[in-house]
Amino acid sequence: MIEITKKIIERAMLVALDTKQYSKEVVEEHLAELEELANTAGAETIFKIIQSKAKMDSAYYIGKGKAEELAQLIELNDINIIIFDDDLTPVQVRNLSDLFKRKVIDRSGLILDIFASRAKSKEAKTQVELAQLQYLLPRLTRAWTHLSKQYGGIGTKGPGETQIETDRRIIRTRIAHLKEKLTEIESHRVTQSAGRKNSTRIAIAGYTNAGKSTLFNLLTSSDVFAEDKLFATLDSTTRTLDVHDTVKILISDTVGFIRKLPPQLIASFKSTLSEVREADIIFHVIDVSHPFYEDHLIVVEDTLKEFGSADKKVVRIFNKVDLINDKSKIDFIRNSHKDSIMISAKRGI
């Protein structure tokens, strides 16, 4: 008997705050990227809301009046999930959830959910679970008492301990266990890395969906999964790049970066991104057809600095050049970024 499971598409409302820190175009671009993330996670965007406010409201993010207005819109349009473009505090999550009576998540929670669905290897699954638990711990409410059924039982409760304290302790224990597992994985990587010291090592890095895996496949004749979606690749893959008989080059495809990447995720993915830290050369792939490609470039290079790769030799590779009709834009990029390379990995240009 074949069991067919029907995937439920959640109806989403996306909410951003415009504090005049950025231009209106940039705020709209951030929200458009959030819509792409929601789509990748399997949600259908019904409404996109931008609230102009001098500063974030500490209790309701967008202010109580606006939140109450949205609550009516949510009820009338059968919205299942409300996704906020900035990280929410535990207080904001609780207040908004109580008001909306619906699931409330922020950008970090959404990215973590996508990573969880895309993780395939044991290492990636361990890293994502660790990041999710670290994100969840300060946001625990009474709604999470189901954890006790999963891990609880004899020996898990202390005298007079409340259920939420028990859940916190369970999560802290699990976090410690996952950190131990990642330390083991890291030691295996160090051993593996020692055998590669005589090779020149290249890491392909870039904003998510810039075409890193497509370039990797083209250079190495591999068939690494590549898709026109955010975070199609989570696990780093290393192959030999054939250039000359006397030269051995190893090239690695890595996970994509994105703005407002959850700090928990950056921390837990350090072992995967060791390929970037240990590389002799970094190929920074940029989607030149994207209207905000310069912002993406800055996000990636700032993230590389966080991983201690600021002193590496970086080759900027502007990809998807076939999607540009304006030749003056190509000339401008060539003049602005000396020693960069213009390509179309998909079309082999």
C-alpha positions in Angstrom: 0.0 0.0 0.0 1.3 3.4 -0.9 0.7 6.2 1.6 0.4 9.6 0.0 1.0 12.6 2.3 -0.5 15.9 1.1 1.8 18.8 1.9 0.0 21.6 3.6 0.8 25.1 2.2 0.7 27.6 5.0 -0.7 31.0 4.3 1.8 33.6 5.5 1.8 37.3 6.4 5.2 38.9 6.2 6.0 42.0 8.4 8.9 44.4 8.3 9.7 47.6 10.2 10.9 50.7 8.4 12.8 52.9 11.0 14.3 55.0 8.2 17.7 53.3 8.9 17.6 52.1 5.3 16.0 53.5 2.2 12.5 52.3 1.2 13.9 50.3 -1.7 16.3 48.4 0.7 13.5 47.7 3.2 11.3 46.4 0.3 14.2 44.2 -1.0 14.7 42.7 2.5 11.0 41.9 2.6 11.2 40.4 -1.0 14.1 38.2 0.2 11.9 37.1 3.2 9.2 36.1 0.8 11.7 34.0 -1.1 12.7 32.3 2.2 9.0 31.7 3.1 8.5 30.2 -0.4 11.6 27.9 0.1 10.1 26.8 3.4 6.8 26.0 1.7 4.6 29.0 2.6 2.4 31.1 0.3 2.7 34.8 1.0 -0.7 36.4 1.2 0.2 39.8 2.7 3.5 41.8 2.9 3.3 44.6 5.5 5.8 47.4 6.1 5.2 49.5 9.2 6.9 52.9 9.4 8.0 53.7 13.0 10.8 55.7 14.6 12.0 52.7 16.6 11.0 49.1 17.3 8.3 48.7 19.9 9.7 46.6 22.8 6.4 44.8 23.5 4.8 44.3 20.1 7.6 45.1 17.6 5.3 47.2 15.4 3.3 48.8 18.2 0.1 47.5 19.9 -2.3 49.5 17.7 -0.8 48.2 14.4 -0.6 44.6 15.9 -4.4 44.7 16.8 -5.1 45.9 13.2 -3.2 43.0 11.8 -5.0 40.6 14.1 -8.2 41.4 12.3 -6.6 41.0 8.9 -5.2 37.6 10.0 -8.6 36.4 11.2 -10.5 37.6 8.1 -8.0 36.0 5.6 -7.3 32.7 7.4 -3.5 33.4 7.8 -1.7 30.5 9.5 1.7 32.0 10.1 3.1 35.5 10.7 6.8 36.0 9.8 8.8 39.0 11.0 11.9 40.3 9.1 13.9 41.0 12.3 14.7 38.8 15.3 11.9 39.1 17.9 12.6 39.1 21.6 10.9 36.4 23.8 8.5 39.0 25.1 7.5 40.1 21.6 6.9 36.5 20.5 4.7 35.9 23.5 2.7 39.1 23.2 2.2 38.7 19.4 1.3 35.0 19.7 -1.3 35.8 22.4 -2.8 38.5 20.3 -2.8 36.7 16.9 -3.6 33.2 18.2 -1.4 32.0 15.3 2.2 30.8 14.8 4.7 33.7 15.0 8.3 33.3 13.9 11.1 35.7 12.9 13.7 35.6 10.1 16.2 33.5 12.1 13.5 31.0 13.0 12.5 30.7 9.3 16.2 30.2 8.2 16.7 27.6 10.8 13.6 25.8 9.6 14.9 25.8 6.0 18.2 24.5 7.2 16.5 21.7 9.1 14.6 20.6 6.0 17.6 20.7 3.8 20.1 19.0 6.1 21.1 15.6 4.7 24.4 14.5 6.3 24.8 13.6 9.9 27.1 16.6 10.4 24.6 19.1 8.9 21.7 17.6 11.0 23.8 17.9 14.2 24.7 21.5 13.4 21.2 22.5 12.6 19.7 20.9 15.7 22.3 22.6 17.9 21.5 26.0 16.3 17.7 25.4 16.7 18.0 24.5 20.4 20.3 27.5 21.1 17.7 29.7 19.4 14.8 28.0 21.3 16.2 28.1 24.8 15.6 31.8 25.7 12.2 31.6 23.9 10.7 28.7 25.9 7.2 29.1 27.1 4.6 26.7 28.6 3.8 25.6 25.1 7.0 23.6 25.0 6.2 21.2 27.8 5.8 18.4 25.2 9.6 18.0 25.5 9.2 16.3 28.8 7.3 13.5 27.1 10.1 13.0 24.7 13.0 13.0 27.1 11.5 13.0 30.6 10.7 10.3 33.1 12.4 9.0 36.2 15.4 11.1 37.3 14.7 14.2 35.2 12.8 16.3 37.7 14.3 18.2 40.7 12.4 19.0 43.9 9.9 21.8 43.3 11.1 22.2 39.7 8.5 23.7 37.3 7.9 22.1 33.9 9.5 24.9 32.0 12.7 24.6 34.1 12.7 20.9 33.4 12.4 21.6 29.7 15.3 24.1 29.8 17.5 21.6 31.6 16.6 18.9 29.0 17.6 21.3 26.2 20.9 22.4 27.9 21.8 18.7 28.3 21.0 18.0 24.6 23.1 21.1 23.6 26.1 19.8 25.6 25.7 16.4 23.9 25.5 18.0 20.4 28.6 20.2 21.1 30.5 17.0 22.0 29.5 15.4 18.7 30.6 18.4 16.7 34.0 18.4 18.6 34.4 14.8 17.4 33.5 15.8 13.8 36.0 18.7 14.0 38.8 16.4 15.1 38.0 14.1 12.1 38.2 17.1 9.8 41.6 18.1 11.3 42.9 14.6 10.5 41.4 14.8 7.0 42.8 18.2 6.5 46.4 17.1 7.4 46.4 14.8 4.4 45.6 17.8 2.1 48.5 20.1 3.1 50.4 19.4 -0.1 47.5 20.5 -2.2 46.3 24.0 -3.2 42.9 24.4 -1.8 40.1 26.6 -3.2 36.7 27.2 -1.5 33.7 28.6 -3.4 31.8 31.0 -1.2 29.0 33.5 -1.9 25.5 34.7 -1.2 22.9 32.0 -1.3 21.6 31.2 -4.8 24.5 33.0 -6.5 25.4 29.9 -8.6 28.2 28.4 -6.5 27.2 24.7 -7.0 26.6 25.3 -10.7 30.2 26.6 -11.0 31.5 23.8 -8.9 29.8 21.2 -11.1 31.2 22.9 -14.2 34.8 23.0 -12.9 34.9 19.5 -11.5 32.4 17.6 -13.8 30.4 16.8 -10.7 26.7 16.5 -10.1 26.3 18.3 -6.8 22.6 19.3 -6.3 22.0 22.7 -7.7 18.6 24.4 -7.6 17.2 27.9 -8.2 16.2 28.2 -4.5 17.8 29.6 -1.4 20.1 27.2 0.5 20.0 24.3 -2.0 23.4 23.2 -0.7 24.2 22.8 3.0 27.0 20.2 3.1 30.4 21.2 1.8 31.7 18.9 -1.0 35.4 18.6 -2.1 36.6 17.4 -5.5 39.9 17.4 -7.4 40.3 20.2 -10.0 42.3 18.9 -12.9 44.6 21.6 -14.2 48.1 20.0 -14.7 49.7 16.7 -13.9 52.1 18.2 -11.5 49.6 20.5 -9.7 47.0 19.1 -7.3 44.1 21.4 -6.6 41.2 20.6 -4.3 38.1 22.7 -4.7 35.2 22.8 -2.2 31.6 24.0 -2.5 30.2 25.5 0.7 26.9 26.7 2.2 25.6 30.1 1.0 25.4 33.2 3.2 22.5 35.6 3.6 22.0 38.9 5.4 20.8 38.6 9.1 22.2 35.0 9.3 21.3 33.7 12.8 24.4 33.9 15.0 23.6 30.4 16.4 23.9 29.0 12.8 27.2 30.7 12.1 28.6 29.3 15.4 27.4 25.7 14.8 28.4 25.6 11.1 32.0 26.6 11.9 33.2 23.0 11.2 31.5 22.9 7.8 32.9 26.3 6.9 36.4 25.2 8.0 36.9 24.6 4.2 36.7 28.4 3.9 39.1 29.0 6.8 41.7 26.5 5.5 41.5 27.5 1.8 44.5 29.1 0.1 42.1 30.9 -2.4 38.4 31.8 -2.1 36.3 32.1 -5.2 33.6 34.6 -4.2 30.7 34.1 -6.5 28.3 37.0 -7.0 25.0 37.0 -8.8 25.6 40.1 -10.9 22.0 40.0 -12.3 20.6 40.8 -8.8 19.6 44.4 -8.3 21.3 44.4 -4.8 24.4 42.4 -5.8 26.7 45.0 -4.1 24.9 44.5 -0.8 25.3 40.7 -1.1 29.0 41.2 -1.8 29.4 43.2 1.4 27.4 40.6 3.5 29.6 37.7 2.3 32.9 39.5 2.8 31.8 40.6 6.3 30.8 37.0 7.1 34.2 35.8 5.8 35.9 38.2 8.2 33.9 36.6 11.0 35.4 33.3 10.1 38.9 34.7 10.1 39.3 34.7 6.3 40.0 38.4 5.8 43.6 37.8 4.8 42.8 35.2 2.1 43.4 35.7 -1.6 39.8 36.3 -2.9 38.8 36.1 -6.5 35.5 37.8 -7.2 33.5 35.9 -9.8 30.5 37.8 -11.2 28.1 35.1 -12.3 24.9 35.1 -14.4 26.3 37.7 -16.8 24.0 36.2 -19.5 21.1 37.8 -17.7 22.4 41.4 -18.2 21.3 43.3 -21.2 23.0 46.6 -20.4 26.6 46.4 -21.6 27.5 49.6 -19.6 26.8 47.7 -16.4 29.3 45.1 -17.3 31.9 47.8 -18.1 31.1 49.5 -14.8 31.7 46.3 -12.8 34.9 45.6 -14.7 36.2 49.1 -13.9 35.0 48.9 -10.2 36.3 45.5 -9.4 39.8 45.0 -10.9 41.0 41.4 -11.5 37.4 40.1 -11.2 36.0 37.5 -13.6 32.7 37.7 -15.5 31.0 34.4 -16.3 27.8 32.5 -16.8 28.3 29.1 -15.1 24.9 27.8 -16.4 25.7 28.6 -20.0 29.5 28.0 -19.8 30.4 31.6 -20.8 
